[in-house]
Amino acid sequence: MLAEADGTVPHGSDSSMRTSNINNNINPDSSILISRMADVVIPYSSEVPCDNNGQRMWWAFLASSMVTFFGGLFIILLWRTLKYLWTVCCHCNIKHKEAQKVNNPANNQAADRAPKGPDEKEEAPANEVGWMTSVKDWAGVMISAQTLTGRVLVVLVFALSIGALGIYFIDSSDPIESCQNFYKDFTLQIDMAFNVFFLLYFGLRFIAANDKLWFWLEVNSVVDFFTVPPVFVSVYLNRSWLGLRFLRALRLIQFSEILQFLNILKTSNSIKLVNLCSIFISTWLTAAGFIHLVENSGDPWENFQNSQSLSYWECVYLLMVTMSTVGYGDVYARTTLGRLFMVFFILGGLAMFASYVPEIIELIGNRKKYGGSYSAVNGRKHIVVCGHITLESVSNFLKDFLHKDRDDVNVEIVFLHNISPNLELEALFKRHFTQVEFYQGSVLNPHDLARVKIESADACLILANKYCADPDAEDASNIMRVISIKNYHPKIRIITQMLQYHNKAHLLNIPSWNWKEGDDAICLAELKAGFIAQSCLAQGLSTMLANLFSMRSFIEIEEDTWQKYYLEGVANEMYTEYLSSAFVGLSFPMVCELCYVKLKLLLIAIEFKSEQRESRSRKRILINPGNHVKLQEGTLGFFIASDAKEVKRAFFYCKACHDDITDPKRIKKCGCKRLEDEHPSTLSPKKKQRNGGMRNSPNCSPKMMSRHDPLLIPGNEQIENMDMNVKRYDSTGMFHWCPSKDIEKVILTRSEASMTVLSGHVVVCIFGDVTSALVGLRNLVMPLRASNFHYHELKPIVFVGSLDYLRREWETLHNFPKVSILPGTPLSRADLRAVNINLCDMCVILSANQNNIEDASLQDKECILATLNIKSMQFDDSIGVLQANSQGFTPPGMDRSSPDSSPVHGFVRQASVTTGSNIPIITELVNDSNVQFLDQDDDDDPDTELYLTQPFACGTAFAVSVLDSLMSATYFNDNILTLIRTLVTGGATPELEGLLAEENALRGGYSTPQTLANRDRCRVAQLALYDGPFADLGDGGCYGDLFCKALKTYNMLCFGIYRLRDAHLGAPSQCTKRYVITNPPYEFELVPTDLIFCLMQFDHNAGQSRTSLSHSSHSSHSSSKKSSSVHSIPPSNRQNRSSKTRESREKQNATRMNRMGQEKKWFTDEPENAYPRNIQIKPMSTHMANQVNQYKSTSSLIPPIREVEDEC
């Protein structure tokens, strides 16, 4: 620092000596010099040999830099001048030689033919690559950051430059020029080491430079010229001059390059932002350093007397207020150099401030609000959700995933989407901020995958846009997302939604896709069609299953209405829990009864690990397996309960501690040591024998369920005799199969359909044309053609719709039996009457997949119009009675043997005309809110959720949105998806999907013991209570007694009721609608009109004699003469009527066959040797069982158990 006129020495000059005009040792002859230097003080110590006259040496430091710069520049220019002159001279010589060659061509040819010496041959290659070139290339690689060494060197140089700048900040508090001892000044030693390194790096840069002149004039070179040489001068003179060391701040301009080398900056906006900030800050700091130098030194022509003491940070403040044009005036420049610099700096600094600062603010403001990175929390898992992220999809997902009934969901949800959320979606995220985070990005970008820590995520869930105009394009997008995620981290578990079934095959092409490790594809088209198909077999089942796999909160209603019982069932969900060791060794029916009666839990399936060598210890899901399965240690059970806490009872149950407890809420974890059961935890010998014979295939476990009514004979292992040389099933044995048929053979005209006796069939009304997206009708037909149905039990399927559209679907349908097509439109009543829609078991109305309509309410206009059209149709019931009598069946209520006092049959006789409103219909909806238009007599609010509406509760409406809950259900338990696909698809397995991916069609297979064993699968049925073996419980009995009786007697597992809507009133009502009650309590009172949902065992004898348990299609069973089994259900008191009408039926059938002998046989695909070909179709009806007074002309009610004629 410079001393002021008063003689004070600032900044710690107590140990320094002061030279001024008061010094007595000054020579009088030097009075003029002393008077000029009177105020100049150079601090020094007695230990440091310094100039005692106080002479300043700043010019020596500056001269070293100037000499280095201009000297080097002169040498470069001189070298380039000499090189240019040499080139010109050589060029003149070349021209002279070329002129001689032109003048003497003969000599030139001779010279060319002359051989060249070895030195001349090697001269050219030697000149091409020399040692200088090699050194230059090596130096270029070292400083180019293309290699790891180069990157380390570049980063190190930048770090040391910032370190040198830091030393400058420290030294700026000292005088501008002072005497320093190099051996004792720590900062000077560090700065010396840094500058030695900078000198070496400067040499590398000089060697690697192609243009030495431009290199000499670069900013980084200028910085080195004015910072490196003064350090060596300081060591030589034992002086320190702060000088131009502030130029090191210009190195900050390279900050963005360094960050790019380290892969920290990757986006253009971030690079631009860092560039602007680094240029602004480096210019600011450099200018402040210059002001600090000149203001603390003064003007040389003023003998440095106009200096002022300013700290470096005061200069920084001065430059900022100057750039911003504020100019408070508290700090200002006094020197001429300082003021001159400020004039030019205001011009440039103001322009820079006015342009850079707004752009920096704009970049920061436009920076992605959700562009950060996820920070994992120790002890807490997280999942990544991507794909179609909208308010609807996210709200539905969160509502089910974070439902309170789940047992403490300690999972954080990270959403990743390339579009920032709107205000509504952002508000939703804020409401769940403790468990939800959103980041903007794409899963196709590996950088974004790294931001959300996909490698440590527990799973990745991909949502699909169910309402897109092009389902195949949406599936392709999701498949690409799967490929990107699997490519980044092959072991991540992925659960993705797919719209089209045929696109699932593309997932198998991904090498790291492994469904055995938890990867799952939830195909909405497959499951939607499966739910609807199950409703064709048991009306209302789609609603029950949808409610079971969705999380619904319990809504308590005090009034005695149908909503009260429906909502009590809605509160039940599907859970899994390991069974206590107290159950080891017990049979499944015993455990099931114990769980229901004592624990108030409904056990429907178990995960069973077979120890058979053929099964390779593979775990299988067994649904209601029967008495032959004994529970093992650590068996996983599938329960229906209201919340996860209740299911814990099955895990905590201890026979020693809880055997005498009657209140299930008191069953909690006990402290005693549970005794090991004497029963072995392996399979019984009988089970092993069965597996060795019939169930040795991995797919032969009873895990595929369907609905029908053959007689359930416990313990029956008989397989019907089939011709081993005839293909009747597909290669897996899971579905009925026939040789491919041409579509022309199954097309019915309206007249042919009218002449064909169609009853008990399924009418599928589909809206679609050539341009419509494919629905995937194969997924609808497959459950209706499951092999656990006997051939005569298959319901004929009639498609009504556009022939052009059905031709596109036919490739996947031509191997299924009993399928026909009526070209037309579902809006035509003539077409509907031609297919006898009043005699069908179910009418399915499928959406047209027209999702490109702007108004969402109009997406379902065809389905709504078709539904209302059918409901308004009228049919004469007298024809139906004649047809029913001709086939040996009189609708209940018209039966003369029924007692007149029966309130049920007496009420049925009041109906004389069957209306379209009694036809069982299930309508697919795209938009949930359109459900309000299906029933004109309901009182549902338009804002009511779908599951609370009457059409959905009755099973007459279905929307694909109910499948959204499967994403979270599958994540928490991957067995849930396997279970639901088992329930609704009829037998689809990963092996079958692999075959369909290869051929896109079912392949026929011969009937072998292995494939026939696959038919032994559980099925879903609807059991009527007004007659049959459970009639005594139908009138006022308890549901729990029915549950135990069915389970003990027939191994039949009941799990719900399909009840008339007004049954709770106790008086006859005109309403024919039914609703679903899931898992009623033990004390729930039954009524005679109830239909019971149950899981029934496969009956091998039903194919030989049509003996079956009563159900909604054509329930009947054989008399004691037809079956020798002691376990058969006793016949009802209506056997006499059946035998009396047999003769009349045979005559009428013969007359019908003669009259229709020439008409088209539309189901000519029936196996030749399986069953006698007969134009008569057995009456099968589901909706007739919906109420006692609701029946159709052929079969409109579940008949009581009685004997009918053999069909095979």
Buried (B, 14 or more C-beta within 10 A) or exposed (E): BBBBEEEEBBEEBEEBBBBBEEEEEBEEEEEEEBEEBBBBBBBBBEEBEBBEBBEBBBEBBBBBBBEBBEEBBEEBEEEEEEEEEEEEEEEEEEEEEEEEEEEEEEEBEEEEEEEEEEEEEEEEEEEEEEEEEEEBEEBBBBBEBEEEEBBEBBBEBBEBBBBBBEBBBEBBEBBBBBBBBBEEBEBBEBBBBBBEBBBEBBEBBBBBBEEBEEBBEEEBBBBBBBBBBBBBBBBEBBBBBBBBBBBBBBBBBBBBBBBBBEEEBEEEBBBBBBBBBBBBBBBBBBBBBBBBBBBBBBBBEEBBBBBBBBEBEBBBBBBBBBBEEEEEEEBBBBBBBBBEBBEEBBEEBBEBBEEBBEBBEEBEEEEEEBBEEBEEEEEEBBBBBBBBBBBBBBBBBBBBBBBEBBBEBEBBBBBBBEEEBEEEBBEBBEEBEEBBBBBBBBBBBBEBBBBBBBEEBBBBBBBBBBBBEBBBEBBEBBBEBBBBBBBBBEEBBBBBBBBBBBBBBBBBEBEBBBBEEBBBBBBBBBBBBBBBBBBBBBBBBBBBBBBBBBBBEEEEEEEEBBBBBBBBBBBBBBBBBBBBBBBBBBBBBBBBBBBBBBBBBBBBBBBBBBEBEEBEEEEBBBBBBBBBBBBBBEBBBBBBBBBBEBBBBBBBBBBEBBEEBEEBEEBEEEEEEBEEBEBEBBBBEEBBBBBEEBBBBBBBBBBBBBBBBBBBBBEBEEBBEBEEEBBBBBBBBBBBBBEBBEBEBBBBEBEBBBBBBBBBBBBBBBBBEEEBBBBBBBBBBBBBBBBBBBBBBBBBBBBBBBBEBBEBBBEBBBBBBBBBBBBBBBBBBEBBBBBBBBBBBBBBBBBBBBBEBEEBEBBBBBBBBBBBBBBEBEBEBEBBBEBBBBBBBBBBBBBEEBEEEBEBBBBBBEBEEBBBBBBBBBBBBBBBBBBBBBBEEBEBEEEBEBBBBBBBBBBBBBBBBBBBBBBBBBBBBBBBBBBBBBBBBBBBBEBBBEBBBEEEBBBBBBBBBBBBBBBBBBBBBBBBBBBBBBBEBBEEBBBBBBBBBBBEBBBBBBBBBBBBBBBBEEEBBEBBBBBBBBBBEBEBEBBBBBBBBBBBBBBBBBBBBBBBBBBBBBBBBBBEEBBEBEBBBEBBEBBEBBBEBEEEBEEBBEEBEEEBEEEBEBBEBBBEEBBEEEBBBBBBBBBBBBBBBBBBBBBBBBBBBBBBBEBB
